[in-house]
Amino acid sequence: MKPSHTTASERSPHFWRYLLIGFFTVAPLWVTWLVLDFLFSLLAKTGAPFLRGAARVLRPLSDTLADWLLNPAVQYVLAALFTLAGLYAVGLFTSLLLGRRLIAFMEGLLTRLPVVQTIYGATKRFLDTVQKPPVAGQRVVLIAFPSPDMKAVGFVTKVMTDPDSGRQLAAVYVPTSPNPTSGYIEIVPLSEVVQTDWSMEEAMTFVMTGGTNAPDRLRFANPPAPKAPGPGGPTP
């Protein structure tokens, strides 16, 4: 009896199958690492100048300690921790009356600079809007975008009124996936906005994961408006 030999064409499907299995196993870990590495690198770059300044101050006292602070690995970790500690200290200081007055004074100075006023003011208003509940309805909504037959997750940032028709209009920020920091601003009638019961965290997770964390049930459209009774009143 001749021994069976597996041909290359027969091995190829198995190779691609296990390659895909390996990719889908490693991909979540890889994406998690990329996000954490980006955030940690951002924190480290923010705190690195302070560590370099501390190393220069400590140089006359101890070359060993100064060189240790300038070590890339040590600097990477300590700079990130220093930035986190600084953010915590700023938050704690801002919660005090003196801190609030100092922040208000600094903001008053920034508003006198034309270009800085535009960037700082717009960023602050956007962040304040996201933290507070909207004027009407929920923050996380669905709108018809990019076509009437499709829906996109968006965040209501402001509710306005059309002076001609009196209709309420919603400014909705539609983030892109998987990077929610870029997106589109759409102005749609508030009556066509589909309200959801999602929190901001749930919506951001939905966007960043490409919809894999979607709930089992989701209302795709608003319920039809009740019909007004005719001239003769409701039918018994």
Residue pairs with C-beta under 8 A, 6 or more apart in sequence:
31 178
35 208
40 76
40 80
43 79
43 80
43 83
43 84
44 75
44 76
44 77
44 79
44 80
44 83
45 79
46 79
46 83
47 78
47 79
47 80
47 81
47 82
47 83
47 86
48 75
48 79
50 79
50 82
51 69
51 70
51 75
51 78
51 79
51 82
52 69
52 70
54 69
55 66
55 67
55 69
55 70
56 66
58 65
58 66
58 69
59 66
68 74
69 75
69 78
92 99
93 99
93 102
94 100
94 103
107 120
107 124
110 116
110 117
110 120
111 117
111 120
111 121
126 157
129 157
129 158
130 139
130 155
130 157
130 200
133 139
134 156
134 157
134 158
134 159
135 158
135 159
136 159
136 168
136 190
137 156
137 190
137 193
137 195
138 156
138 195
138 196
138 197
138 198
139 155
139 156
139 200
140 153
140 154
140 155
140 156
140 196
140 198
140 199
140 200
140 202
140 203
141 153
141 154
141 155
141 156
141 170
141 172
141 193
141 194
141 195
141 196
142 151
142 152
142 153
142 154
142 193
142 194
142 196
142 218
142 219
142 220
143 151
143 152
143 154
143 172
143 174
143 186
143 188
143 192
143 193
143 194
144 150
144 151
144 188
144 192
145 151
145 152
145 154
145 174
145 184
145 186
146 152
151 194
151 220
152 174
153 174
153 175
153 196
153 198
153 203
153 206
153 207
154 172
154 173
154 174
154 175
154 186
155 172
155 173
155 175
155 200
155 203
156 170
156 171
156 172
156 193
157 171
157 172
157 173
157 185
158 170
158 171
159 168
159 169
159 170
159 171
159 190
160 168
160 169
160 170
160 171
160 187
161 167
161 168
161 169
162 168
162 169
167 189
167 190
167 191
168 189
168 190
168 191
169 187
169 188
169 189
169 190
170 187
170 188
170 189
170 190
170 193
171 185
171 186
171 187
172 185
172 186
172 187
172 188
172 193
173 183
173 184
173 185
174 183
174 184
174 185
174 186
175 181
175 182
175 183
175 204
175 207
176 182
176 183
176 184
176 207
177 207
177 208
177 210
177 211
178 207
178 208
178 209
178 210
179 208
180 204
180 207
180 208
191 222
192 222
194 219
194 220
194 221
194 222
195 222
196 203
196 218
196 219
198 206
198 215
202 213
205 213
206 213
206 214
